[in-house]
């Protein structure tokens, strides 16, 4: 008998501040329709000076540990493309901040925005090997482009934590997966750079090519027909991309692609991303949170996941929503995570964007800005010092 393995709990956190796109448009003179309609973004989360992928990741995961305890968690996989260290996993800081047992394996994974899906699939494999164990997957990213670049309007920051185990309460991860890899330079961030480099149109084309590639492989592996899915969670660098990708997939499969069909398939996955912005590897699972928190009962229905990471790697798989899932959602906490953000004006955002951490190895406390449960208190001798409140 095949085991039922998947997402048992899901929780997200986002940053302290929020910049409305009207403020960005006010600065650069862009017609606001381009942001609100053209790319489908209303605001972006902006991290405080004392926030980073670790504090966001810990804030996302803490409610999961509080609800389920840590006795069964034997592995933590931290997925990110905005890593803070070339050697040490950001997951080790999270493990420490959450007080997880020392008998835990912790590792960081990277492949642009695809990393969390690799983490989820590896977690499913680990649980297959020993169904008594659970895996904590933490996807955390800060999306940062150059000021006054086209990518600037698609920034954001968030972390999603998922507890993976047998008999999941939310979503069962199904076989098969459709896979695709191509060596393209659509988006990348060399080690010496803080902000990503991107070829905007090339990145959209690369995403759509990958969508074709994963769907072709998924079909060849014997997956569900497109018409069977209740909804589709796409990677959302900006929410309009989910609409573009779904239209592309429908056309590729020879289906009609009317605006209503597309909106029905992806509309409810975009509510959080449209106000948070790109959260890179967390984004597809922020889409899942949005879908589960907003849709009518999806019990027993398959949802399609299309995860894309520039460079590029993509995967398509189905997740079946488990009966009774609504009793396990964190809808209220998710709404509060968004509503509690403090608006920042353009000048304040710009100052945060231009800020970089000192590299001289001295003692550098960070300004106390975040009101979240964890903060980056400062740097000392090249070490990041974190605090739990
Ligand atoms: N009212 C309504 N719509 C308007 C408008 C207005 N006043 N003005 C423009 N638009 C529309 C345009 O017609 C266009 O729509 P379509 O794409 O449907 O044609 C849309 O707004 C965007 O306009 P442009 O293409 O002119 O915008 P741009 O040149 O500023 O670039 C971008 C947009 C390429 C997404 C840019 O923001 C960017 O480079 N972003 C970062 C890269 C990215 O997100 N790539 C996505 C795929 S890669 C990926 O997914 C991985 C990842 O996370 C990075």
Boltz pocket constraint, residues with backbone or C-beta under 6 A from the ligand:
constraints:
  - pocket:
      binder: B
      contacts: [[A, 31], [A, 32], [A, 33], [A, 34], [A, 35], [A, 37], [A, 38], [A, 39], [A, 113], [A, 150], [A, 151], [A, 152], [A, 153], [A, 154], [A, 186], [A, 187], [A, 198], [A, 199], [A, 200], [A, 201], [A, 203], [A, 204], [A, 207], [A, 235], [A, 236], [A, 237], [A, 238], [A, 241], [A, 278], [A, 280], [A, 308], [A, 309], [A, 310]]
      max_distance: 6.0
